Amino acid sequence: MQILTVDVGTGTQDIYLYDSRLDLENGFKLVVPSPTMIIHRQIQRATRAGVAILLNGVLMGGGPSQWAAEAHIKAGLEVYATPQAARSFDDDLDKVQAMGIRLVSEDEAKRLPEAVQRLKLYDFNFSAIRQSLEPYGVSLDGLSAVAVAVFDHGDAPAHISDRQFRFDYLDERIRLMRPGLHPLSAFAYPAESIPAIMTRLQAVALSARSDPAYPDGLPLVVMDTAPAAVLGAGFDPRVAAQERVMVANVGNFHTLAFRLGLQRRIEGVFEHHTGLLERGELEGLLRRLADGSLRHEDVFGHHGHGALIYASTPLNLDEGEYGLAVTGPRRSLMKGSSLRPYFAVPFGDMMIAGCFGLLAAAADVLPELRGPVRASLSGVDGAGVSPWDVA
């Protein structure tokens, strides 16, 4: 059995090909620029060449791509965008136009001069991944499933804050208890069951369906990136051995921390923007999440998403050797911390933590994958159970 997992971040996209015949450490992997960084660089080249650009395709992650588009406009050059692509920068298209981006329909886009450089937006490019692996003799023809993670704020109504909308969504999923499944896999969906509000996840599914190389009927699972990374970090044996633990994913754009109790039930959570946090501030948030004193307004009022406490029993981070585990591309923010964090390395590779979380969640979402995947994650032959399974 083979499963392709793709964890799409702001800086990189991390790709791992699971093969049930191999130890997980021997799975093939790629860490390459993220889609938004690819578009960022393409726009910069167009700016240097002095040519107008058209952004088409589907909604994808913004950040670097948006910054490059804004710089292109400041250079006096035109940026055209179809509505779907424009929503990569904001769901409110009036705000997109206020940036100086000119919205065009699909038909209008086709009639733009040939000199306008076309840039196609998408988070998931199955064809590119397949072509990257083929020169090494690695085929994706026999896949059993594909799993992709992206960060999705969701499509908030005009009168609701994007940050509050995102956190309300986290709260809803956390409260969804499913016997026998890992609590964090509640953030994963088969493609046909993605909520309508999760427009970036929907766009991933659309990109797969419209890719001529994507096999008909091949199951696709999509998931939020931060829960995938936290779930994956838990397969580090030192983390898995803790009855209760806090795991923080310090990403390039967002930091999300879960306080996890017995059977990995979620006891508390907060999410903030990494760029707004210094080490001391992050330490304070983690300590208050651990002792249960962290309030939603403490985070939301500091331009983060929020915080929720679900269990009153404090977690003493000073007890035991590994009370706090940290993962994510900006985990160095916690180096030298007084909290003595443990830097989780599941199956020997921190960068692929999200892919391991995706793999575990896909096995929860698609029962036909469960036996082989859980056996691999347990590191044993047969129907082993990993320390993070709650069956």
Sequence and secondary structure as in RCSB ss.txt:
>XXXX:A:sequence
MQILTVDVGTGTQDIYLYDSRLDLENGFKLVVPSPTMIIHRQIQRATRAGVAILLNGVLMGGGPSQWAAEAHIKA
GLEVYATPQAARSFDDDLDKVQAMGIRLVSEDEAKRLPEAVQRLKLYDFNFSAIRQSLEPYGVSLDGLSAVAVAV
FDHGDAPAHISDRQFRFDYLDERIRLMRPGLHPLSAFAYPAESIPAIMTRLQAVALSARSDPAYPDGLPLVVMDT
APAAVLGAGFDPRVAAQERVMVANVGNFHTLAFRLGLQRRIEGVFEHHTGLLERGELEGLLRRLADGSLRHEDVF
GHHGHGALIYASTPLNLDEGEYGLAVTGPRRSLMKGSSLRPYFAVPFGDMMIAGCFGLLAAAADVLPELRGPVRA
SLSGVDGAGVSPWDVA
>XXXX:A:secstr
 EEEEEEE SSEEEEEEEETTS GGGSEEEEEE HHHHHHHHHHHHHHHT  EEEEE     THHHHHHHHHHHT
T  EEE HHHHTTT S HHHHHHTT EE  HHHHHTS TTSEEEEE S  HHHHHHHHGGGT   TTEEEEEEEE
       TTS HHHHHHHHHHHHHT   TTS GGGGGEEEGGG  TT HHHHHHHHHHHH TTS TT  EEEEEH
HHHHHHHHTTSHHHHT SSEEEEEE SSEEEEEEE GGG EEEEEEEEGGG  HHHHHHHHHHHHHT   HHHHH
TTTS EEEE   S   TTSSS SEEEESTTGGGGTT TT  EE  GGG GGGHHHHHHHHHHHHHSGGGHHHHHH
HHHTSSSS   TT   
